[in-house]
Amino acid sequence: MAMGRRPEQRQADLWIATTDLPQSPGHVFYDKLNRLLAEAGFDRFVEALCRPHYADGVGRESIPPGTYFRMLFVGYFEALDSQRAIAWRCSDSFSLRAFLGIPLTEATPDHSSLTVIRQRLPLAVHEQVFSFVLRVAQEKKLLGGKTVAVDATTLEANAAMRTIVRKDTGDDWKTYVKGLMAEQGIENPTDEEVRRFDKKRKKKVSNKEWESPTDPDSRITKMKDSRTHLAYKAEHAVDLDTEFVLAAAVYTADQADSATLVESVFRAQFGLAGAGSTQEIEEVVADKGYHKAETLAECEHFNTPDVHPRAAGQGIPLGG
């Protein structure tokens, strides 16, 4: 067999028949998922759900809601943490194009289109789609719900620490530091003097005193890599038997894990009930950061049958 050589530069053909375009063999997982969604009437459901948020007959047609939500599925299944990454991955893959229902002669939605749709559709719409998926899982007998694991992570907010302002005066960081220098008799400092002064002093920033003017719901917190950022806390409740996510909530980053555990368990129970399951959560497993006497007492108050804290690092089962 003769060896092929890759040309240094190839001129693109001006015209090409669509029948000559390469065809994807598809991906087993995404092909089965598409059949499952079609069987459940997913596209008609999300189109009816999203219709009130669009104006019929005005402007060009939008990206189909079914395509938008499938792209979110891709982001979850492939651990893509940005809309740019989702858009690029879908554009680069033949099998994902087939999953989205986009032919090779058309462009896949870019990240800016995903942003527009996400801002157009309220949170309630996304929650109803989440509930729809759980109902499909329940119909296929894929939900357990007896034992649930709860864990959280911090997510960096789309806001910079250097833009924070004082809640009481509205002063930005630079103005605040100049005020501290004025108290020590340093008047009209240069920018370099301000930076040196700020670098040498001990800094402690409180969420009670500071906030982001562009994202006031974000909170100042220390990330897992020890850096300080404006962030949120995302917490998930997962069915340990089937690994289905039963609830996903975003809290302010200054809330301790022990303060949000009960609410996340309630969300998981509501998710099970909304999917048509009669299963009640009997056991919750979490790491040692969730262990607090007041939290265990609150679980007891809500008729949790039994509470047994395990050794540190092994989690806290509730009930059972």
C-alpha positions in Angstrom: 0.0 0.0 0.0 1.4 3.4 -1.0 1.7 6.0 1.7 -0.6 9.0 1.5 0.8 12.5 2.0 -0.9 15.4 3.7 -0.9 18.4 1.4 0.6 21.6 2.8 -2.4 23.6 1.5 -5.6 22.5 0.0 -8.0 24.8 -1.9 -11.6 24.3 -0.9 -14.1 23.2 -3.5 -16.5 25.9 -4.6 -19.4 23.5 -4.8 -19.9 20.2 -3.2 -23.0 17.9 -3.3 -24.6 17.2 0.1 -24.6 13.5 -0.8 -20.7 13.7 -0.8 -20.5 15.1 2.7 -19.2 12.7 5.4 -21.9 10.9 7.4 -21.6 10.3 11.1 -22.1 6.7 12.4 -23.6 8.4 15.5 -22.9 7.8 19.1 -24.7 4.9 20.9 -25.5 6.9 24.0 -26.8 9.9 22.2 -28.7 7.9 19.7 -30.5 6.0 22.4 -31.1 9.2 24.3 -32.7 10.8 21.2 -35.0 7.8 20.8 -36.0 8.0 24.5 -36.7 11.8 24.2 -38.7 11.2 21.0 -40.8 8.5 22.6 -41.6 10.8 25.5 -42.5 13.7 23.2 -39.8 15.9 24.6 -39.6 18.4 21.7 -43.3 19.1 21.6 -43.3 19.5 25.4 -40.5 22.1 25.5 -41.9 24.0 22.5 -45.3 24.3 24.2 -43.5 25.3 27.4 -41.4 28.0 25.7 -44.0 29.4 23.4 -45.2 32.2 25.8 -41.7 33.6 25.8 -41.6 34.1 22.0 -43.6 36.4 19.6 -45.2 34.4 16.8 -44.6 35.9 13.3 -42.1 38.5 14.5 -38.5 38.2 13.2 -36.7 35.1 12.2 -37.3 31.8 13.8 -35.3 31.0 16.9 -33.2 28.0 17.7 -35.7 25.2 18.5 -36.0 24.8 22.2 -35.3 21.1 21.9 -31.9 21.9 20.4 -31.1 24.4 23.2 -31.9 21.9 25.9 -30.0 19.1 24.2 -27.0 21.4 24.2 -27.4 21.8 27.9 -27.5 18.0 28.2 -24.2 17.8 26.2 -22.6 20.3 28.7 -23.7 18.1 31.6 -22.7 14.7 30.1 -19.3 15.9 28.9 -18.5 18.1 31.9 -18.2 21.4 29.9 -18.3 24.3 32.2 -19.0 27.2 29.8 -21.3 28.0 26.9 -18.3 28.6 24.6 -17.1 25.0 25.3 -20.5 23.6 24.7 -20.9 25.5 21.4 -17.4 24.5 20.2 -17.9 20.8 21.1 -21.3 20.6 19.3 -19.8 22.3 16.2 -16.8 20.0 16.2 -18.6 16.6 16.5 -20.6 14.8 13.8 -22.3 12.6 16.3 -23.4 15.6 18.4 -24.7 17.3 15.3 -26.9 14.3 14.7 -28.0 14.4 18.3 -29.0 18.0 17.9 -30.6 17.4 14.5 -28.4 19.9 12.7 -27.2 18.9 9.2 -23.7 19.5 8.1 -24.8 22.3 5.7 -25.9 24.4 8.7 -24.0 26.1 11.5 -24.6 25.0 15.1 -25.7 27.6 17.6 -22.8 29.7 19.0 -22.3 30.7 22.6 -24.0 34.1 22.2 -27.2 32.4 21.0 -27.2 30.2 24.0 -26.8 33.3 26.2 -29.8 35.0 24.5 -32.0 32.0 25.0 -30.9 31.4 28.6 -31.7 35.0 29.4 -35.1 34.8 27.6 -36.3 31.6 29.4 -37.0 32.0 33.1 -35.7 29.6 35.7 -39.2 28.1 36.1 -39.0 26.8 32.5 -35.7 25.1 33.2 -37.1 23.6 36.4 -40.1 22.1 34.5 -37.7 20.6 31.9 -35.7 19.1 34.8 -39.0 17.6 36.2 -39.9 16.2 32.8 -36.6 14.3 32.6 -37.2 12.9 36.1 -40.7 11.7 35.1 -39.3 9.9 32.1 -36.7 8.3 34.4 -39.5 7.2 36.8 -41.6 5.8 34.0 -38.5 3.7 32.9 -38.1 2.6 36.5 -34.7 4.3 36.8 -35.3 6.2 40.0 -34.6 4.8 43.4 -34.6 7.6 46.0 -34.1 5.6 49.2 -30.5 6.8 49.7 -29.4 10.2 48.6 -25.9 11.8 48.6 -25.6 15.6 49.0 -22.5 17.6 48.2 -21.6 21.1 47.2 -19.0 23.1 45.3 -18.2 26.8 44.9 -18.6 28.4 41.5 -16.8 31.6 40.7 -19.2 34.5 39.9 -18.9 36.6 36.8 -17.7 39.5 38.8 -14.3 40.8 39.9 -13.1 41.4 43.4 -11.6 44.7 42.3 -15.0 46.1 41.6 -16.5 45.6 45.0 -17.9 48.6 46.8 -18.8 49.5 50.4 -22.5 48.9 51.2 -22.6 51.9 53.6 -20.9 54.6 51.4 -20.7 53.1 47.9 -16.9 53.8 47.9 -14.8 51.5 45.7 -11.7 49.7 47.0 -9.3 52.4 45.9 -11.3 55.2 47.6 -11.5 53.1 50.7 -7.8 52.6 50.9 -7.2 56.3 50.3 -9.4 57.0 53.3 -7.3 54.7 55.4 -4.2 56.5 54.3 -5.8 59.9 55.1 -6.4 58.7 58.6 -2.7 58.1 58.9 -1.9 61.6 57.6 -1.0 60.6 54.0 -2.8 63.0 51.7 -3.1 62.9 47.9 -1.2 59.6 47.4 -0.2 58.4 44.0 -1.6 55.2 42.5 1.7 53.4 43.3 1.7 54.6 46.9 -1.9 53.3 47.2 -0.8 49.9 45.9 2.2 49.7 48.2 0.1 50.7 51.3 -2.6 48.2 50.4 -0.1 45.4 49.8 1.5 45.8 53.2 -1.5 46.0 55.4 -3.6 43.1 56.7 -6.8 42.8 54.8 -10.1 41.3 55.9 -13.1 41.7 53.7 -16.6 41.1 55.1 -19.8 40.3 53.1 -21.6 42.5 55.6 -19.6 45.5 54.5 -18.8 44.8 50.8 -20.7 43.8 47.7 -20.4 43.6 44.0 -22.4 46.4 42.2 -22.8 44.2 39.1 -23.7 40.9 40.9 -25.0 41.8 44.4 -26.1 38.2 45.1 -22.6 36.9 44.9 -20.5 36.5 48.1 -16.9 36.9 48.9 -15.5 33.5 49.7 -12.3 31.4 49.7 -12.2 28.9 46.9 -10.8 25.3 47.2 -7.5 26.5 45.7 -7.3 29.1 48.6 -7.9 32.1 46.3 -10.6 34.6 47.3 -13.3 35.3 44.8 -16.9 36.4 44.5 -18.8 33.1 44.2 -21.9 31.0 44.7 -22.4 27.6 46.2 -24.0 24.9 44.0 -25.4 21.9 45.8 -26.6 18.6 44.3 -28.7 15.8 45.7 -28.0 12.5 43.9 -29.8 9.1 44.0 -26.9 6.8 45.0 -28.7 3.7 43.5 -29.0 5.2 40.0 -26.8 8.3 40.1 -29.7 10.5 38.9 -29.5 14.1 40.1 -32.7 14.6 42.0 -32.2 18.3 42.9 -29.7 21.0 42.1 -29.8 24.4 43.9 -27.6 27.4 44.0 -27.1 29.2 47.3 -25.1 32.2 48.4 -21.5 31.2 49.0 -21.4 32.3 52.6 -23.9 29.7 53.7 -22.4 26.7 55.5 -23.1 23.2 54.2 -24.9 22.4 57.4 -27.3 25.3 56.8 -28.4 24.1 53.4 -28.5 20.3 53.8 -32.2 20.0 54.9 -33.4 22.3 52.1 -31.5 20.3 49.5 -33.0 17.0 50.9 -36.5 18.6 50.7 -35.8 19.6 47.1 -34.8 16.0 46.3 -38.0 14.7 47.9 -40.1 17.2 46.0 -38.3 16.1 42.8 -39.2 12.4 43.5 -42.8 13.3 44.2 -43.1 15.5 41.1 -41.8 12.6 39.0 -44.6 10.4 40.3 -42.5 8.3 42.8 -43.9 7.3 46.2 -40.5 6.6 47.6 -39.5 8.6 50.6 -35.8 9.4 51.2 -34.7 7.3 54.2 -31.0 8.0 54.2 -28.8 11.0 53.3 -25.0 10.7 52.9 -22.8 13.7 53.2 -19.2 14.5 54.1 -18.1 15.8 57.5 -18.7 19.4 56.6 -22.4 18.8 56.9 -22.2 17.5 60.4 -23.7 19.8 62.9 -25.8 19.1 66.0 -28.4 21.7 65.1 -28.8 20.2 61.6 -29.3 16.7 63.0 -31.9 18.1 65.5 -33.7 19.7 62.6 -33.8 16.3 60.8 -35.2 14.8 63.9 -37.9 17.5 64.0 -39.0 16.6 60.5 -39.8 13.0 61.6 -36.5 11.5 60.4 -36.7 8.0 61.9 -33.1 7.8 63.1 -29.9 9.7 62.9 -26.4 8.2 63.2 -23.4 10.4 62.4 -20.6 8.3 61.0 -16.9 8.8 61.6 -15.5 12.0 60.1 -15.0 11.9 56.4 -17.4 9.0 55.8 -20.6 11.0 55.7 -23.8 11.4 57.7 -26.6 8.9 57.0 -30.0 10.2 58.1 -32.8 7.7 58.8 -32.7 4.2 57.6 
